Amino acid sequence: MLVSLHWFIFLLNLPAATWNIYRFIMVPSGNMGVFDPTEIHNRGQLKSHMKEAMIKLGFHLLCFFMYLYSMILALIND
């Protein structure tokens, strides 16, 4: 996005990318991944993980429609 000078889209995606990198780095050693299935059910973290997943879904849905609008606008202008 930076190479093609789409600054607004880059700045929109920067917080989500930073959050994903942070989550990946902070995975405790010994876990299978960010979402360890046994730990979610043992500690009762399922509700917080579902909330995070719904926020991400809303963000990606918003981005999808923005990208779709940008693509249609680019096709019409050419």
N, C-alpha and C positions, 0 to 999 in steps of 0.2 A: 504494500500500500504506500509505503514511503517512496519507492522508486517511481511509481506512477503519480505521485503527488496528490493522493487522496487523503488529505490531512484530517478531515472530519471523521471519516470512517476509521482511520487509524486511532484517533483519540477516543472514539466510541468503543473500540475493541481493546484498548490498552488496559483498563481495569480488569476485564475478564481474563485477559492473558496473564496479567500479574497475579491474580488470585489463583489461577490454575497452576502456575509455576510455584507459588508459595505452598499450595496444598501438596504438590508432588514432592517438594523438598522436605516438607515436615512429616512425611510418612515415617512412623517409628520403625526401627530395624526389627525384622522378624515378621512384619505384616506382609500380606500378599499384595497389597496395593493401598490406594487411598481409602477404599471402602472394604474393610475386612469383614466378611459376612458373620463370623462368629462374634466379633467385638460389637457389631451393631446391635445384635439381639441380646448379648450379655449385659451391656451397659445401658440399654434402653435409648440408644442414639437414633433409632429409626425415624422418629418424628423430626428431629433436626435435619437429618439427611434428606428426608422427603421435602422439607421446606426449602432447603438449598437447591434441590433438583427442580422444584417448581419455579424458583426465581431464575435459574439458568434457562429453563424452557421458555419462560416469558421473554428473557433477553434475546435468545436465539430466534424466537418468532418475530420480535421487533426488527432484529437485524435482517432476517430473511425478506421482510416486506420492504425495508429500506433498500436492500440490494436489488430487489425486483423492480422497484420504482426507478432506481438509478439505471438499470439495464434498459428498461423501456424508454426512459428519457434519452439515453444515448442512441438507441435505435431510431427514435423519431427525429433526432437532430441531425443524423447523418443522412 
